[in-house]
């Protein structure tokens, strides 16, 4: 769950005179990017974004619908908002608002349900519901007026998905693939940097297909252009498919992006069984996944590789499950996000007759999580004694992330001695001394 912090307002109106809006974000980094843009839209239209316990006039949930659990969390968040802020306009937006419009319209907690297809109209729709007869002139400058946190900002490079995996609802809720022009991305990344954000995350549903609908550009060219035309200190690429690990892509990390492109790769596996991958309509094999992991590790020294795995997909046998366990062990990753298969109405997998029972899905997920936890501990232990750059979140030393996406905090005594100022957004080199659970503990390298 992500909330916004106020930087400034684009006009001279007193904050006490502004309508207050609170935005809660669930789900992926694409939603984070959408919420960042929505925050700016509200700010430019004369709203004051609030957080903590301050009661808003408008509450917006930017929802996720990737699993039935995400749907449940959205309903709970909306009901909680109605109870906490009885006088507010409660708005359901995002992916669940697209896939479950009727369900949310029947939910007593919601006043407005605004699907993704109308997300550009959210501010004007809210204004209309609030009974505003006029709309404050929109400031169209390129500055970030409301920054999501102080440490990293998500930048959406493309929207939608044409792959149509058999289990995935994303194509239905986000539509066909569309690339954001490279010039616009450069402006967005530089705006984040100018607002004090040291790290930008390039996010999308299918990053590798970026530029297919634009002239003379692609993912590699776009990343290179962002690095060459902005002063962002860290640039992170959110997710890449196994088939996208070409030599020219990886050379960015050792060339123009050295010390700025974060050495962290998220490569979805989903299953280690080629039979299941084919039923999922994934465009790679288990061996292709392992080859991509190997290529990343060989070219980018000290990188971390993470993945996603679905347990109990329809038709998955015990042999298929064991094959997934084998592939996960062979990959030796930094971490893996394990999801028991969730039936999504509107997907072809929802109609498969050989559904795996819930108990088996859960048991297999537990097997995979045990492997993932063991890998995560070994990966982090391998960095004890080394020095990595850490981006602090909040107070300096309390919690931060290395460039290769490992959670770090300072030794207790160091946190006390460093508490004179807020370290939010500070990047410094930290010597990693020991591992506590899955968190590395360190001291300043100097």
N, C-alpha and C positions, 0 to 999 in steps of 0.2 A: 504494500500500500504506500502511495507516494503523495505528498502534499507540497504545496508551493510556498515559497517564502517571498515576501514583498521586497523589491529593490527600490522602485520609485513609481510615480504615476506620471502619465504623459500630459498632465494639465495642472493648473494651479488650484483646482477645487480642493477644499479641505477634505481629508479622508472621512471625517465624520458626516459629511454631506453626501458621500457616495454610497450607492448600493453595494452591498458586500456579497461576494461569491466565494464559494469553497468548492474545490475540485478534488475528487478522490479517484485514483487511477488503479485499476486492476489489470493483471496480465502482462503482456509482452512489451518490449521496448518500442514497438510500433505505436502502442497506446500511449507510452510515455511521450513520444514525439508529437502525437496528436494533441495530448494535453498541454504540452508546451505551447503549441500554436494557439490552442483555445485560450490559454491564460493570457497570451498577448492580445488576442481578439477582444476579450473582456476588458483588459486594461486600457486598450486604445479606445474602447467605447465608453470609458468613464467609470468602470467598476473598480472596486478595491478588493483584491484577493486576500482572504484571511485564512488563518490556520489555527491550530490548537483548539481551545474550547470556545472561541468567539463565535457567537451565533450569526450565521449568514442570512442574507435575504434570499439567496439562491444556492442550492446544493446540487452539484452535477456529479454523477457517477459515470466515469468512462469505463465501461464494463468489458469483460472478457467472456467468451463462450466456448473455449477450446475443449472443456470437459463439463460433465454435469455438475461437478463440484464447483467449477467457476460460476455456473449459473446460480447455484445455491448461495455462494458468497455474495453475488450481486444482489439477490433478493434480500439477504440478511442486511447488507449495507444500506439498501434503500429503506428498509423498515427501521433500522437503527437511526438513520437520518431523520425520518419522519417523527420518531419519538423524541429525539434530541432537539430538533429544530421545528417545532410544530407550526410555526408561522412562515417557514421558508417555502419557496417554490422548489420542489424536489424533481430533478430531471434525470431520467435514465437515458444514457447515450452509449455509443460504442457498439461492439460486436453483438452482445446479447440483445441490445435494443434492435438490431437488424434481424437476428434469427428468431427472437422470441417476442416480437412486438405485441402480439395479442395477449400473451401471458402477462407482460409487464403493464399493459394498459388496464388489465383487470386487477392488478395489485393496488390495494388501497393506499399504499405509501407513495405512489408516484402521481405527479401532476402532469408531467410531460414525458413522452417517450419519443426520442429523436434518433432514428437509425443512422448508420454510417452514410447512407445515400444523401442525407440532408445535414451532415455535420458542419458544412460551411455556413449553414443558416442558424446555428444554435443561438448566437447572441441576439439576432433579430427576432427569433421565435420567443426567447425568454423575455425580451423587451415587450413584445406584444402581450404575453401572458401577464406581465407585471403592470400592464395598463399604461405604459409610457406613451405619451402622445408625440414625443419627439425622441430622436436618437442623437446623442452627442456626436459631433463630427468625428469620424474615424481618423486617427493619425496613421498615415501609411508609411512612416519611416521604417528603416530596416533595423532599428535598435531592438534589443531584447528588454522589454519593460518589466517582465515577470520571469525570473529565472527559476527553473525547477531545481531546487537545491543549490549548492554552490560548488559542487565538485565535478559533475558530468552532465552533459546534455545529449539527448538523443536526436539525431537528424535523420528523417525518413528520406531515403534515396529513391525508393520506388514503392508503389502501392499495388495490392492485388496479387493474384497467383493464377497461372495458366496450367500448373502441373496436375491439378485435380487428383491428389492422392485419395485412395478409397475411404480413408478414415477421417479426412479433414474437412471441416466446415468453413475454413478460411476463404476459399474461392467464392462461396455463397455470400459471405458477409462483407468481403472487401472487393469483390469483382475481379475483372481482368487486370493483367499487369500493365502498369503505366510508370514510366521513368520520370523523375524530377530533373529538369534541365541542370546541367553541370554548373552554369553560372549562378543559378539560384542556390545550389548546395554550397558553393564557395561563400556566398553572402551569409548564409545561415551559420556556417561554421565560424566565420570571422566575427559575426555578431555575438555568438556565444563567448568567444575568446575575449572580445572587447568588454563584455559584461562581467568578466572575471572568472569564467568557467575554464578550467585548465584542460578538460578532457571532453571530446565529442565522440559519440558512438554512431557510426553509420549503420542504419538499420533498415530492414525491409523483409518482405516475405521470401523473395528469390533474388538475393543480391547478385548472383552470377549472371543473371539475365539483364542486368542494368544496361541501359543504352540501346537495347534492340530496336526501340522505336524512336531513337534520336539519330542525328547525323554525326558520323565520324567520332564516336566515343563509345567507351565500354567501361567495365568496372576498373580495370587497371589504369586506363587513361584518367578516369575521374578521380581515383584516389591520388594519383600523382599530381593532378592539377590542384586538388585541395591542399596537399602538402606544400606545393610550390607557391600558392597564392594566399595562404593564411599563416598566422603565427600561433595557431593552436599548439599547445605543448604536447598533448597526447591525442592520438587519433586511434580509435578502436573499431574493428570490423566485427559486427555482431555474430554472423553465422554464414557458413559457406558449405555447399554441398561437396561430397567427395570428388566428383568429376570436375570441379572447378579449380583444383590445385595444379595449375600449370606453372612452368618455370618462371614465366614473366611476372606472374602474380607474386610468388614467393620472393623474387628479387627485390620487390619494393621494400621488404623488411630489412634487407641487407644493404640497400642502396639509398635512394632518396628518403626513405622513411626510417632509416636507422636512428634509434633512440627516440623516435616520435611515434612510429606505428607500434602499438602495444603487441608484445609477443604472446598473444592468446588467440587460439583458434577454437571456435565452436563448430564441430562437424557432426551433424545428426547421423546416428546409426539406425535407430528404431528397431531393427532386428538383425541378428547374426545369421539368420536362415535365408538363403537366396529364394527359397520357395515362398516364404512369407513376404519378403521384400517385393517380389513380383506381384503378389496379391494386394499389397499396399500401393502398388504402382509407383514404387521408388525407382529411380533411374541409375542404380548402381548395385554392385554386389558386395558381399561381406569382404571379399579380397580387395575390391576397389576402395572400400572404407579404410582398411588396414594400410593400403598403399598411400593413401592421402595422409594418414597420421604419420607414417614413416617419413614421407617427404617433408612435412612441416617440421618434424623434429630434427631432421638432418640439415636443413637449411637455416632454420632460426634457432640458434643456440639458447637453451634455457627457457624455451616456450612452454606454455601450458596448453593442453588440448582437453576440451570438455565435449560432452555429447548428450543426446536424448535417446531413451530407449522406451518402447512400449511393450508391456508384458501382456500375454493372454489375448493377442489379436485373434480374430476368428480363424479357426482352422489350425492354430498353433498346437503342435504335438509336443510331448515331453522331449522328443529328440530335437525339435526346433528350438525349444527353450534352452536345452543344454548347449546347443551350438551357439546361441547368443551369449551364454555364460563364457564359453571358450573364447569367442571373439573379443568380448569385453576384457577378459584377463590378458589376452595377447596384446591388446592395444596399449595397456599401461597408461591410463589417462590421469588427468588431474582431478576429474570429477565426472559424474554422470547423473543426469536427472532421470529418474525412473517413474514412469506413469503406467498404472494399470489401464488397459484399454477401456475407453469410455464410448458407449454407443452415442453417436450424434445423428439425430433425425435429419434426413436430407442428404446423407452420404450413402454411397453404394454399399459400404461395409455394414451399415445398419440392416441391410436386407440379406446378408449372408446367413445361411441356415446353421452353419457349424459354429455358433457362438460358444466361447469358453465360459464356464461358470465363474461367478464372482470369487468364490473361494480359491479356485486355481489361479486366477489372475492375480489375486492378492498374495498368495504363497510364492508365485514366481517373481513378483515384484520384490518381495522380501529377500529372495535369493540374490537378485541382481543388486539390491541396495547393499547387501553385505560385501559383495565384490567391489562395488563403487567406493564404499567407506574404506576398505583395505587399500585400494589404489590411491585414494586421496591422501591417506596418511603417509604412504611410502613416497608419494610425489613431494609432499611438503617437507618431509624429513630430509629429502635430498638437497634442499636449499639451506639447511641449517649450516651456519658457518660462512655463508655467502652474503653479499651486500646487494640489495635491490632498491630501486626508487619506489617510494610509497606515497600515495595520494591520500591525505588524511580527510576524514569525514567528521565534521564537528570539532570538538576539542582536540588539539594536537596530542597524538599518542594514544587516544582512546580506541580508535578503530580506523583502519585504512586499507587500501588495496594496493598491492604491488603492480608493476606494469604488466606482469603475467597473471594477474587476477587471483592472488592469494591474500587471504585476510590476515592482517598484522595489527598488533598493538605493541606499545612500548612496555618495558619492565615497569612495575608499579611505581617505583621510586622516580623513574624518569618522567612519568605522567605528572606526578606532583610537581617536579621541578620545572616542567614545561607548561604549567597551567596559567602562565601570566597572560596568554592571549589565545584567541580562537584560532585553531589551526585549519579550519574548513577551507579546503582548496589549496593547502600548502603541499608541495611535493618536496621530499627530501630523501637522501640516501640513508637506509637503515641496515645495520648489520643484524642478521637473523641469528639469534643465539640458541633458541630451543623451540620445541613444539609442545603446545598444551592443547590436547584435544585435536582439533583441526585448525587451530589458530597459531600462527607463528609469533614468537615474542622476540623483540629486538631492542637495540639501542642505537642512537644516532651514530653514523659512521665516523663523523669527525669528533 
